[in-house]
């Protein structure tokens, strides 16, 4: 993100309190209106969630730009402060060098004086009088002249440094004043974003619960309609009884007698095969066959949901299936389920869902019990459950490694 010069952003910062007050008010009004209407419209609830998320993203981006501007001004102030310290050290060093140079030049003058006194080459080359006092005067002048020129050069450089020092001090005062002005506005921006995010979490929960209720009601109504239709007598001639249509559940079952548990969800997208199979979707998730619920929650799973049921029919009789993560459970422990039972409603959470083979109702999977899973890889138990789902008409998961890690027992059902 490109940084704005701190002078340019001062006007924007001065308008922040009013700006964020308006943003929070608009966000709250839109979100509350969305919460009131969601119970009557599933599609409308989803669109309002998306609109609210976009609004929060825009608010957060605005706050981030403002905080970046503050940080840039703060960084400049720190750079000025460091340069001023360096200039102080530089001036001290220059003074020390100047003093040392003066000392050395004076020593040269003394040595020249002594050489002249003993008839050395300096006096001859300069054609100075042989009188020692005159020689001393000549060499003193030479030494003093050299010293003066060097001192003048040092003083000129020192003057330039001190000019820079004065300019930096003026800039430091200006930047510190700007920071004092920006700090309350930056804090207000961050507080406004935090309030927006808290409001979003609250409204997501209420809107998604309303969505869950709508979807559950729709699923119950569909199941009741199918049941009523199946119970209606079919007036057909006796000769054609063999060709009468089968009930809905029988028509949708696979060769194993099990039924696609994801047949009612929307926007189904397969993801990786790991302990089981991951999916992104929303809507009702069904049991694949007849069975008994062993658990509905487990805090060790994302979202806290871990629905397990032991199958009572078909090739996998006695085995346990799990459906976990972003699911609102609609069953309870001990409940008997059928292929028409909605186990729960998948909501649009951050984790999606995972379904596969469990070892029991305590929260463990067959893949983990067998030591096949180490964080991301595809396991033999996950691949086996993916094959089952494909046989029932659902899309298979995406392998992370081929072949999958481990093997299933020799007596385990295949699909």
DONU-517723 format. One record per residue (C-alpha): residue number from 1; residue in three letters; chain; x, y negated, z. Coordinates in steps of 0.5 Angstrom, whole numbers. Layout:
BEGIN
+-----+-----+-------+-------+-------+-------+
|   n | res | chain |    px |    py |    pz |
+-----+-----+-------+-------+-------+-------+
| NUM | Ala |     A |     X |     Y |     Z |
...
+-----+-----+-------+-------+-------+-------+
***
This chain:
BEGIN
+-----+-----+-------+-------+-------+-------+
|   n | res | chain |    px |    py |    pz |
+-----+-----+-------+-------+-------+-------+
|   1 | Unk |     A |     0 |     0 |     0 |
|   2 | Unk |     A |     3 |    -7 |    -2 |
|   3 | Unk |     A |     4 |   -12 |     4 |
|   4 | Unk |     A |     1 |   -19 |     4 |
|   5 | Unk |     A |     6 |   -24 |     6 |
|   6 | Unk |     A |     4 |   -26 |    13 |
|   7 | Unk |     A |     3 |   -34 |    11 |
|   8 | Unk |     A |    -2 |   -31 |     6 |
|   9 | Unk |     A |    -6 |   -27 |    11 |
|  10 | Unk |     A |    -7 |   -32 |    17 |
|  11 | Unk |     A |   -14 |   -35 |    14 |
|  12 | Unk |     A |   -16 |   -27 |    13 |
|  13 | Unk |     A |   -14 |   -26 |    20 |
|  14 | Unk |     A |   -18 |   -32 |    23 |
|  15 | Unk |     A |   -25 |   -29 |    20 |
|  16 | Unk |     A |   -24 |   -22 |    23 |
|  17 | Unk |     A |   -28 |   -23 |    29 |
|  18 | Unk |     A |   -34 |   -25 |    24 |
|  19 | Unk |     A |   -33 |   -20 |    19 |
|  20 | Unk |     A |   -32 |   -14 |    23 |
|  21 | Unk |     A |   -38 |   -16 |    27 |
|  22 | Unk |     A |   -42 |   -16 |    21 |
|  23 | Unk |     A |   -39 |    -9 |    19 |
|  24 | Unk |     A |   -41 |    -6 |    25 |
|  25 | Unk |     A |   -48 |    -9 |    25 |
|  26 | Unk |     A |   -49 |    -6 |    18 |
|  27 | Unk |     A |   -46 |     0 |    19 |
|  28 | Unk |     A |   -51 |     1 |    25 |
|  29 | Unk |     A |   -57 |    -1 |    22 |
|  30 | Unk |     A |   -56 |     4 |    16 |
|  31 | Unk |     A |   -54 |    10 |    20 |
|  32 | Unk |     A |   -60 |     9 |    25 |
|  33 | Unk |     A |   -65 |     8 |    19 |
|  34 | Unk |     A |   -61 |    15 |    16 |
|  35 | Unk |     A |   -62 |    18 |    23 |
|  36 | Unk |     A |   -70 |    17 |    23 |
|  37 | Unk |     A |   -71 |    19 |    16 |
|  38 | Unk |     A |   -67 |    25 |    15 |
|  39 | Unk |     A |   -72 |    30 |    19 |
|  40 | Unk |     A |   -77 |    29 |    13 |
|  41 | Unk |     A |   -72 |    30 |     7 |
|  42 | Unk |     A |   -66 |    34 |     7 |
|  43 | Unk |     A |   -63 |    31 |     0 |
|  44 | Unk |     A |   -64 |    24 |     3 |
|  45 | Unk |     A |   -60 |    26 |    10 |
|  46 | Unk |     A |   -54 |    29 |     6 |
|  47 | Unk |     A |   -54 |    23 |     1 |
|  48 | Unk |     A |   -54 |    18 |     8 |
|  49 | Unk |     A |   -49 |    22 |    11 |
|  50 | Unk |     A |   -44 |    21 |     5 |
|  51 | Unk |     A |   -46 |    13 |     4 |
|  52 | Unk |     A |   -44 |    13 |    12 |
|  53 | Unk |     A |   -38 |    16 |    11 |
|  54 | Unk |     A |   -36 |    12 |     5 |
|  55 | Unk |     A |   -38 |     5 |     9 |
|  56 | Unk |     A |   -33 |     8 |    15 |
|  57 | Unk |     A |   -28 |     9 |    10 |
|  58 | Unk |     A |   -28 |     2 |     7 |
|  59 | Unk |     A |   -28 |    -1 |    14 |
|  60 | Unk |     A |   -22 |     3 |    16 |
|  61 | Unk |     A |   -18 |     1 |    10 |
|  62 | Unk |     A |   -20 |    -6 |    11 |
|  63 | Unk |     A |   -17 |    -6 |    18 |
|  64 | Unk |     A |   -11 |    -2 |    16 |
|  65 | Unk |     A |    -9 |    -8 |    11 |
|  66 | Unk |     A |   -10 |   -13 |    17 |
|  67 | Unk |     A |    -6 |    -8 |    22 |
|  68 | Unk |     A |     0 |    -8 |    16 |
|  69 | Unk |     A |     0 |   -15 |    16 |
|  70 | Unk |     A |     1 |   -16 |    23 |
|  71 | Unk |     A |     6 |   -11 |    23 |
|  72 | Unk |     A |    10 |   -14 |    17 |
|  73 | Unk |     A |    10 |   -21 |    21 |
|  74 | Unk |     A |    12 |   -17 |    28 |
|  75 | Unk |     A |    18 |   -14 |    24 |
|  76 | Unk |     A |    20 |   -21 |    21 |
|  77 | Unk |     A |    20 |   -23 |    28 |
|  78 | Unk |     A |    25 |   -18 |    30 |
|  79 | Unk |     A |    29 |   -19 |    24 |
|  80 | Unk |     A |    30 |   -26 |    26 |
|  81 | Unk |     A |    31 |   -24 |    33 |
|  82 | Unk |     A |    37 |   -19 |    31 |
|  83 | Unk |     A |    40 |   -24 |    26 |
|  84 | Unk |     A |    40 |   -30 |    32 |
|  85 | Unk |     A |    44 |   -25 |    36 |
|  86 | Unk |     A |    49 |   -23 |    31 |
|  87 | Unk |     A |    50 |   -31 |    29 |
|  88 | Unk |     A |    52 |   -32 |    37 |
|  89 | Unk |     A |    57 |   -26 |    36 |
|  90 | Unk |     A |    60 |   -29 |    30 |
|  91 | Unk |     A |    60 |   -36 |    33 |
|  92 | Unk |     A |    64 |   -33 |    39 |
|  93 | Unk |     A |    69 |   -29 |    34 |
|  94 | Unk |     A |    70 |   -35 |    30 |
|  95 | Unk |     A |    72 |   -39 |    36 |
|  96 | Unk |     A |    77 |   -34 |    38 |
|  97 | Unk |     A |    80 |   -33 |    31 |
|  98 | Unk |     A |    81 |   -41 |    31 |
|  99 | Unk |     A |    84 |   -41 |    38 |
| 100 | Unk |     A |    89 |   -35 |    35 |
| 101 | Unk |     A |    91 |   -39 |    29 |
| 102 | Unk |     A |    92 |   -45 |    33 |
| 103 | Unk |     A |    97 |   -41 |    37 |
| 104 | Unk |     A |   100 |   -38 |    31 |
| 105 | Unk |     A |   101 |   -45 |    28 |
| 106 | Unk |     A |   104 |   -48 |    34 |
| 107 | Unk |     A |   109 |   -42 |    35 |
| 108 | Unk |     A |   111 |   -43 |    27 |
| 109 | Unk |     A |   113 |   -50 |    29 |
| 110 | Unk |     A |   117 |   -49 |    35 |
| 111 | Unk |     A |   121 |   -44 |    31 |
| 112 | Unk |     A |   122 |   -49 |    25 |
| 113 | Unk |     A |   124 |   -54 |    30 |
| 114 | Unk |     A |   129 |   -49 |    33 |
| 115 | Unk |     A |   132 |   -47 |    26 |
| 116 | Unk |     A |   133 |   -54 |    24 |
| 117 | Unk |     A |   136 |   -55 |    30 |
| 118 | Unk |     A |   141 |   -49 |    28 |
| 119 | Unk |     A |   142 |   -52 |    21 |
| 120 | Unk |     A |   137 |   -47 |    18 |
| 121 | Unk |     A |   135 |   -47 |    11 |
| 122 | Unk |     A |   128 |   -51 |    13 |
| 123 | Unk |     A |   132 |   -57 |    14 |
| 124 | Unk |     A |   136 |   -57 |     8 |
| 125 | Unk |     A |   130 |   -55 |     3 |
| 126 | Unk |     A |   126 |   -61 |     6 |
| 127 | Unk |     A |   132 |   -66 |     6 |
| 128 | Unk |     A |   130 |   -68 |    13 |
| 129 | Unk |     A |   135 |   -72 |    17 |
| 130 | Unk |     A |   140 |   -69 |    22 |
| 131 | Unk |     A |   137 |   -72 |    28 |
| 132 | Unk |     A |   133 |   -67 |    32 |
| 133 | Unk |     A |   128 |   -72 |    34 |
| 134 | Unk |     A |   127 |   -73 |    27 |
| 135 | Unk |     A |   127 |   -66 |    25 |
| 136 | Unk |     A |   122 |   -65 |    31 |
| 137 | Unk |     A |   117 |   -70 |    28 |
| 138 | Unk |     A |   117 |   -67 |    21 |
| 139 | Unk |     A |   116 |   -60 |    23 |
| 140 | Unk |     A |   111 |   -62 |    28 |
| 141 | Unk |     A |   107 |   -66 |    22 |
| 142 | Unk |     A |   108 |   -60 |    18 |
| 143 | Unk |     A |   105 |   -55 |    23 |
| 144 | Unk |     A |    99 |   -60 |    25 |
| 145 | Unk |     A |    97 |   -61 |    18 |
| 146 | Unk |     A |    97 |   -54 |    17 |
| 147 | Unk |     A |    93 |   -53 |    23 |
| 148 | Unk |     A |    88 |   -59 |    21 |
| 149 | Unk |     A |    86 |   -56 |    14 |
| 150 | Unk |     A |    85 |   -49 |    17 |
| 151 | Unk |     A |    81 |   -52 |    23 |
| 152 | Unk |     A |    77 |   -56 |    18 |
| 153 | Unk |     A |    75 |   -50 |    14 |
| 154 | Unk |     A |    73 |   -46 |    20 |
| 155 | Unk |     A |    69 |   -52 |    22 |
| 156 | Unk |     A |    66 |   -52 |    15 |
| 157 | Unk |     A |    64 |   -45 |    16 |
| 158 | Unk |     A |    61 |   -46 |    23 |
| 159 | Unk |     A |    57 |   -51 |    21 |
| 160 | Unk |     A |    54 |   -47 |    16 |
| 161 | Unk |     A |    53 |   -42 |    21 |
| 162 | Unk |     A |    49 |   -46 |    26 |
| 163 | Unk |     A |    45 |   -49 |    20 |
| 164 | Unk |     A |    42 |   -42 |    19 |
| 165 | Unk |     A |    42 |   -41 |    26 |
| 166 | Unk |     A |    37 |   -47 |    27 |
| 167 | Unk |     A |    33 |   -45 |    21 |
| 168 | Unk |     A |    32 |   -38 |    24 |
| 169 | Unk |     A |    30 |   -41 |    31 |
| 170 | Unk |     A |    25 |   -45 |    27 |
| 171 | Unk |     A |    22 |   -39 |    24 |
| 172 | Unk |     A |    22 |   -35 |    30 |
| 173 | Unk |     A |    18 |   -40 |    34 |
| 174 | Unk |     A |    13 |   -40 |    28 |
| 175 | Unk |     A |    13 |   -33 |    27 |
| 176 | Unk |     A |    12 |   -32 |    35 |
| 177 | Unk |     A |     6 |   -37 |    34 |
| 178 | Unk |     A |     3 |   -33 |    29 |
| 179 | Unk |     A |     3 |   -26 |    32 |
| 180 | Unk |     A |     0 |   -30 |    38 |
| 181 | Unk |     A |    -6 |   -32 |    34 |
| 182 | Unk |     A |    -6 |   -25 |    30 |
| 183 | Unk |     A |    -6 |   -20 |    36 |
| 184 | Unk |     A |   -13 |   -21 |    39 |
| 185 | Unk |     A |   -16 |   -21 |    31 |
| 186 | Unk |     A |   -12 |   -14 |    30 |
| 187 | Unk |     A |   -14 |   -11 |    37 |
| 188 | Unk |     A |   -21 |   -13 |    35 |
| 189 | Unk |     A |   -20 |   -10 |    28 |
| 190 | Unk |     A |   -18 |    -3 |    31 |
| 191 | Unk |     A |   -24 |    -3 |    37 |
| 192 | Unk |     A |   -29 |    -4 |    31 |
| 193 | Unk |     A |   -26 |     2 |    27 |
| 194 | Unk |     A |   -26 |     6 |    33 |
| 195 | Unk |     A |   -33 |     4 |    35 |
| 196 | Unk |     A |   -35 |     5 |    27 |
| 197 | Unk |     A |   -32 |    12 |    28 |
| 198 | Unk |     A |   -35 |    14 |    34 |
| 199 | Unk |     A |   -42 |    12 |    31 |
| 200 | Unk |     A |   -40 |    16 |    25 |
| 201 | Unk |     A |   -39 |    22 |    30 |
| 202 | Unk |     A |   -46 |    21 |    33 |
| 203 | Unk |     A |   -50 |    20 |    27 |
| 204 | Unk |     A |   -47 |    26 |    23 |
| 205 | Unk |     A |   -49 |    30 |    29 |
| 206 | Unk |     A |   -56 |    28 |    29 |
| 207 | Unk |     A |   -57 |    28 |    22 |
| 208 | Unk |     A |   -54 |    35 |    21 |
| 209 | Unk |     A |   -58 |    38 |    26 |
| 210 | Unk |     A |   -64 |    35 |    23 |
| 211 | Unk |     A |   -61 |    38 |    16 |
| 212 | Unk |     A |   -61 |    45 |    20 |
| 213 | Unk |     A |   -68 |    44 |    22 |
| 214 | Unk |     A |   -70 |    42 |    15 |
| 215 | Unk |     A |   -66 |    48 |    12 |
| 216 | Unk |     A |   -69 |    53 |    17 |
| 217 | Unk |     A |   -76 |    51 |    16 |
| 218 | Unk |     A |   -75 |    52 |     9 |
| 219 | Unk |     A |   -72 |    59 |    10 |
| 220 | Unk |     A |   -78 |    61 |    15 |
| 221 | Unk |     A |   -83 |    58 |    10 |
| 222 | Unk |     A |   -80 |    62 |     4 |
| 223 | Unk |     A |   -79 |    69 |     8 |
| 224 | Unk |     A |   -86 |    68 |    10 |
| 225 | Unk |     A |   -89 |    67 |     3 |
| 226 | Unk |     A |   -85 |    73 |     1 |
| 227 | Unk |     A |   -88 |    77 |     6 |
| 228 | Unk |     A |   -95 |    75 |     5 |
| 229 | Unk |     A |   -94 |    76 |    -2 |
| 230 | Unk |     A |   -91 |    83 |    -1 |
| 231 | Unk |     A |   -97 |    85 |     3 |
| 232 | Unk |     A |  -102 |    83 |    -2 |
| 233 | Unk |     A |  -105 |    89 |    -5 |
| 234 | Unk |     A |  -103 |    90 |   -12 |
| 235 | Unk |     A |  -109 |    92 |   -17 |
| 236 | Unk |     A |  -106 |    96 |   -22 |
| 237 | Unk |     A |  -109 |   102 |   -25 |
| 238 | Unk |     A |  -106 |   109 |   -22 |
| 239 | Unk |     A |  -103 |   111 |   -28 |
| 240 | Unk |     A |   -98 |   105 |   -28 |
| 241 | Unk |     A |   -96 |   105 |   -20 |
| 242 | Unk |     A |   -89 |   108 |   -22 |
| 243 | Unk |     A |   -88 |   101 |   -25 |
| 244 | Unk |     A |   -90 |    97 |   -20 |
| 245 | Unk |     A |   -85 |    91 |   -18 |
| 246 | Unk |     A |   -81 |    93 |   -12 |
| 247 | Unk |     A |   -81 |    88 |    -6 |
| 248 | Unk |     A |   -76 |    82 |    -6 |
| 249 | Unk |     A |   -71 |    85 |    -1 |
| 250 | Unk |     A |   -71 |    91 |    -5 |
| 251 | Unk |     A |   -70 |    88 |   -12 |
| 252 | Unk |     A |   -64 |    84 |    -9 |
| 253 | Unk |     A |   -60 |    89 |    -6 |
| 254 | Unk |     A |   -54 |    92 |    -8 |
| 255 | Unk |     A |   -52 |   100 |   -10 |
| 256 | Unk |     A |   -50 |   100 |    -2 |
| 257 | Unk |     A |   -57 |    98 |     0 |
| 258 | Unk |     A |   -54 |    91 |     3 |
| 259 | Unk |     A |   -56 |    84 |     1 |
| 260 | Unk |     A |   -52 |    78 |    -1 |
| 261 | Unk |     A |   -52 |    74 |     5 |
| 262 | Unk |     A |   -50 |    68 |     1 |
| 263 | Unk |     A |   -56 |    68 |    -3 |
| 264 | Unk |     A |   -59 |    62 |     0 |
| 265 | Unk |     A |   -53 |    57 |     0 |
| 266 | Unk |     A |   -52 |    51 |    -4 |
| 267 | Unk |     A |   -45 |    49 |    -7 |
| 268 | Unk |     A |   -42 |    55 |    -6 |
| 269 | Unk |     A |   -35 |    55 |    -7 |
| 270 | Unk |     A |   -30 |    61 |    -5 |
| 271 | Unk |     A |   -24 |    60 |    -2 |
| 272 | Unk |     A |   -18 |    64 |     1 |
| 273 | Unk |     A |   -18 |    72 |     3 |
| 274 | Unk |     A |   -15 |    72 |    10 |
| 275 | Unk |     A |   -18 |    76 |    16 |
| 276 | Unk |     A |   -24 |    76 |    12 |
| 277 | Unk |     A |   -27 |    71 |     6 |
| 278 | Unk |     A |   -27 |    64 |     7 |
| 279 | Unk |     A |   -33 |    59 |     3 |
| 280 | Unk |     A |   -35 |    52 |     3 |
| 281 | Unk |     A |   -43 |    51 |     2 |
| 282 | Unk |     A |   -49 |    49 |     6 |
| 283 | Unk |     A |   -55 |    53 |     8 |
| 284 | Unk |     A |   -58 |    59 |    11 |
| 285 | Unk |     A |   -54 |    65 |    11 |
| 286 | Unk |     A |   -57 |    72 |    12 |
| 287 | Unk |     A |   -55 |    79 |    15 |
| 288 | Unk |     A |   -53 |    84 |    10 |
| 289 | Unk |     A |   -57 |    89 |    12 |
| 290 | Unk |     A |   -60 |    92 |    19 |
| 291 | Unk |     A |   -57 |    91 |    25 |
| 292 | Unk |     A |   -56 |    88 |    32 |
| 293 | Unk |     A |   -53 |    82 |    34 |
| 294 | Unk |     A |   -47 |    83 |    39 |
| 295 | Unk |     A |   -45 |    75 |    40 |
| 296 | Unk |     A |   -47 |    68 |    37 |
| 297 | Unk |     A |   -41 |    64 |    40 |
| 298 | Unk |     A |   -34 |    64 |    41 |
| 299 | Unk |     A |   -29 |    58 |    43 |
| 300 | Unk |     A |   -23 |    61 |    40 |
| 301 | Unk |     A |   -26 |    60 |    33 |
| 302 | Unk |     A |   -27 |    53 |    29 |
| 303 | Unk |     A |   -34 |    50 |    31 |
| 304 | Unk |     A |   -35 |    55 |    36 |
| 305 | Unk |     A |   -39 |    60 |    32 |
| 306 | Unk |     A |   -38 |    67 |    32 |
| 307 | Unk |     A |   -44 |    71 |    30 |
| 308 | Unk |     A |   -43 |    79 |    30 |
| 309 | Unk |     A |   -48 |    84 |    29 |
| 310 | Unk |     A |   -47 |    92 |    28 |
| 311 | Unk |     A |   -50 |    95 |    22 |
| 312 | Unk |     A |   -55 |   100 |    23 |
| 313 | Unk |     A |   -56 |   103 |    16 |
| 314 | Unk |     A |   -52 |   104 |     9 |
| 315 | Unk |     A |   -45 |   106 |     8 |
| 316 | Unk |     A |   -42 |   102 |    14 |
| 317 | Unk |     A |   -47 |   104 |    19 |
| 318 | Unk |     A |   -43 |   103 |    26 |
| 319 | Unk |     A |   -39 |    97 |    23 |
| 320 | Unk |     A |   -39 |    90 |    26 |
| 321 | Unk |     A |   -40 |    84 |    21 |
| 322 | Unk |     A |   -38 |    77 |    23 |
| 323 | Unk |     A |   -40 |    70 |    20 |
| 324 | Unk |     A |   -36 |    64 |    24 |
| 325 | Unk |     A |   -34 |    57 |    24 |
| 326 | Unk |     A |   -39 |    51 |    21 |
| 327 | Unk |     A |   -46 |    55 |    23 |
| 328 | Unk |     A |   -52 |    53 |    27 |
| 329 | Unk |     A |   -54 |    60 |    30 |
| 330 | Unk |     A |   -61 |    62 |    29 |
| 331 | Unk |     A |   -61 |    69 |    33 |
| 332 | Unk |     A |   -59 |    71 |    40 |
| 333 | Unk |     A |   -55 |    77 |    43 |
| 334 | Unk |     A |   -59 |    83 |    43 |
| 335 | Unk |     A |   -64 |    81 |    37 |
| 336 | Unk |     A |   -65 |    86 |    31 |
| 337 | Unk |     A |   -64 |    83 |    24 |
| 338 | Unk |     A |   -66 |    85 |    17 |
| 339 | Unk |     A |   -63 |    83 |    11 |
| 340 | Unk |     A |   -69 |    78 |    11 |
| 341 | Unk |     A |   -66 |    75 |    18 |
| 342 | Unk |     A |   -63 |    68 |    17 |
| 343 | Unk |     A |   -57 |    69 |    22 |
| 344 | Unk |     A |   -56 |    61 |    22 |
| 345 | Unk |     A |   -55 |    55 |    18 |
| 346 | Unk |     A |   -49 |    53 |    15 |
| 347 | Unk |     A |   -48 |    45 |    16 |
| 348 | Unk |     A |   -43 |    41 |    12 |
| 349 | Unk |     A |   -37 |    41 |    17 |
| 350 | Unk |     A |   -29 |    41 |    17 |
| 351 | Unk |     A |   -28 |    48 |    17 |
| 352 | Unk |     A |   -33 |    52 |    12 |
| 353 | Unk |     A |   -35 |    59 |    14 |
| 354 | Unk |     A |   -31 |    65 |    14 |
| 355 | Unk |     A |   -34 |    72 |    14 |
| 356 | Unk |     A |   -32 |    79 |    15 |
| 357 | Unk |     A |   -31 |    85 |    19 |
| 358 | Unk |     A |   -30 |    85 |    26 |
| 359 | Unk |     A |   -28 |    90 |    31 |
| 360 | Unk |     A |   -34 |    88 |    36 |
| 361 | Unk |     A |   -37 |    82 |    39 |
| 362 | Unk |     A |   -31 |    79 |    43 |
| 363 | Unk |     A |   -28 |    75 |    38 |
| 364 | Unk |     A |   -23 |    79 |    35 |
| 365 | Unk |     A |   -23 |    82 |    27 |
| 366 | Unk |     A |   -21 |    88 |    25 |
| 367 | Unk |     A |   -15 |    85 |    21 |
| 368 | Unk |     A |   -12 |    82 |    27 |
| 369 | Unk |     A |   -13 |    88 |    31 |
| 370 | Unk |     A |    -9 |    92 |    26 |
| 371 | Unk |     A |    -4 |    87 |    26 |
| 372 | Unk |     A |    -5 |    85 |    19 |
| 373 | Unk |     A |    -6 |    77 |    20 |
| 374 | Unk |     A |     0 |    72 |    21 |
| 375 | Unk |     A |    -3 |    66 |    19 |
| 376 | Unk |     A |    -5 |    65 |    12 |
| 377 | Unk |     A |    -4 |    72 |     8 |
| 378 | Unk |     A |   -10 |    76 |     5 |
| 379 | Unk |     A |   -11 |    82 |     9 |
| 380 | Unk |     A |   -13 |    89 |     7 |
| 381 | Unk |     A |   -20 |    88 |    11 |
| 382 | Unk |     A |   -21 |    81 |     8 |
| 383 | Unk |     A |   -20 |    84 |     1 |
| 384 | Unk |     A |   -25 |    90 |     3 |
| 385 | Unk |     A |   -30 |    85 |     5 |
| 386 | Unk |     A |   -29 |    81 |    -1 |
| 387 | Unk |     A |   -30 |    87 |    -5 |
| 388 | Unk |     A |   -37 |    88 |    -2 |
| 389 | Unk |     A |   -39 |    81 |    -3 |
| 390 | Unk |     A |   -38 |    82 |   -10 |
| 391 | Unk |     A |   -42 |    88 |   -11 |
| 392 | Unk |     A |   -48 |    84 |    -8 |
| 393 | Unk |     A |   -47 |    79 |   -13 |
| 394 | Unk |     A |   -43 |    74 |    -9 |
| 395 | Unk |     A |   -36 |    71 |   -11 |
| 396 | Unk |     A |   -30 |    74 |    -9 |
| 397 | Unk |     A |   -25 |    70 |    -5 |
| 398 | Unk |     A |   -18 |    68 |    -7 |
| 399 | Unk |     A |   -12 |    73 |    -6 |
| 400 | Unk |     A |    -6 |    69 |    -2 |
| 401 | Unk |     A |    -2 |    75 |    -4 |
| 402 | Unk |     A |    -2 |    82 |    -8 |
| 403 | Unk |     A |    -3 |    87 |    -6 |
| 404 | Unk |     A |    -6 |    85 |     1 |
| 405 | Unk |     A |    -3 |    86 |     7 |
| 406 | Unk |     A |    -4 |    93 |    11 |
| 407 | Unk |     A |    -9 |    98 |     9 |
| 408 | Unk |     A |   -16 |   100 |    11 |
| 409 | Unk |     A |   -17 |   107 |    15 |
| 410 | Unk |     A |   -18 |   113 |    10 |
| 411 | Unk |     A |   -25 |   114 |    12 |
| 412 | Unk |     A |   -27 |   106 |    11 |
| 413 | Unk |     A |   -32 |   105 |     6 |
| 414 | Unk |     A |   -30 |   102 |    -1 |
| 415 | Unk |     A |   -35 |    98 |    -6 |
+-----+-----+-------+-------+-------+-------+
***
